[in-house]
Amino acid sequence: MAAIDTVGILSAVESHAASSGHFERVNTHEPKNAPGNGLTAAVWVQRLAPIARRSGLAATSALLLVNLRVYSNMLQEPQDAIDPNVVAAVDALMSAYSGDFTLGGLVAEVDVLGQFGTTLAAEAGYLSQDNKLFRVMTLTVPLVLNNVWEQVP
């Protein structure tokens, strides 16, 4: 069994965001300081767990949940464009991850429809960082990895 290529997977998720043309900056970590103006994307691993229904007697498959959060400063003008810009960026990413189903062969599949419990989905909210308020939308990208861990009796 090969180790999970976390760096490659995060790089592939980040690459889709960077090439979308929607973001001024894309990080493969949560920002430690408040992002600037324009749209910012941050990518990180949220969860890793075995998938019983995908595993066999010799190896365990896994579900890797990657979050990609889109940030937009709430003081940007025009304010009526904040949500449409954030949703347009998330829409482009959902299309990209649906179209690059295996992230270039790094994963078995993006679990778009949630066969293993979590769908490709985004949730909007607000986040305060460094006394600045941001409109955010966090995209959960569920990635299926085949035969990650060997099972030895």
N, C-alpha and C positions, 0 to 999 in steps of 0.2 A: 504494500500500500504506500502510496506517495503522500507526503504531508500536504495539507491544504495550502494552496498558493494564495495566501491572503493578500500579499503585496500585488500580485498579478490581478486578482479579482477586484481589489479596490482601485487599482489603476484603470481597469476596463470600465468600471462604473464612472470613475472620474472623467475618463476620456470622452464618454458620451456627453456628459454635462459640458465639458470644455468645448467640444466641437459643435454644440447646439447653437452657439452664437447668442445665447440669452444671458450669459453671466460675465461680470467683470472679473470675478475671481472664483476659483474652485479649489477647495482644500480637501485633503484626505484625512482630516481631523476636525473636531469641533473647534471653532475659533475661541481663543483665550481672551481676545479683546473684541469689542463691538466692531462688526464689519462696517465698511464705509457705505457710501451711497451706491445706487445701482443694485443689481441682484448679485448675491453671493450664494454659492452652494458649498456645503460641507458634507463629507462622506465618512461614515464610520460603521464598524461592526456593532450590531445590537444584540444578537443572540446566535448561539450555535447549539443544535440539539440533534440527537439521533432521529431517524425516520423509520419506525418499525415496519410500516407497510411497504417500504422500498428495500429493506434489508433482507439478506438471506442468512443462511447458517454459517457462512464463512466470512462475511464482511458486513459492516454496518454503513449505511448511507446516512447523510446528514442534511439538515436544513440550516443554511446560513442566512440570517436576516441582516441585510445591510440597510442602513438609513441614509437618505440623502435629504438634507434640510435646505430649503430655499429661504433666504433672508431678504427682506426689503425694509429699509428704514421707513417708519411710519410718518416721518416729517417730509418725505419726498413730495415734490409737486410734479404733475397734478395728482392729488390724492385719489381721484376717481380712477386713475390708471394703475394703482398699486395692485389690487386683486387681479385685474385682467392680465397684468404682466406676470405675476406669480403663477397664475393658472396656465398661461401660455407656455411658460417654461416647464412646468410639471407635465403638461400635456405632451410636449415634445419629448420629454424623457420617458414617459410611459410608452409612447410610440417607439422610441429607440430600443427600449428593453424588450418590448414585444417583438420587434423586428430582428434583434440580435439575441435570439432565444438562448444561445449557449455562451454568450460573451466571448465569441471567438474560440470556442472549444474549452474554455476554462471551467465551465460548469455543465452539468447534464441538462439543466433547463432553468429558465426563470419561471417560477410557479405562478404564472399570470392569473390563473383562475382559482388558486388556493386548494389544489388537490391535496396538499399536505398541511392544510390548516390556516395558512396566511396568504391572502391575495396580494397582488401588486396593487397598492392603494396609497392614497395620500390624505393626510388630515391637516386642516388649517388651524392656526391659533395665533397667539401673541407671545412674545418672549422679551423680557427686559434684560439688557446686558449693558453694564457700565452706565447705568442711568439713561439708557436710550431704549425706546420701545420699537420692536420689529414685528412686522407681519411675517409669519413663517408658514410654510407648508412642508410637512415632513413626509417624504415618500418612502415607504417600506418596500424594499426589493427582496423578495424571497428567492433564494438560490438553492437548487437541489444539487447535491454532490454525491456521486455514486461511489460506493465501496471505499469509504474514507478510512475506516478502522478495521483491522483484521480481528476476527473472533477466534480465539484459541481455546479449545476445551481443556 
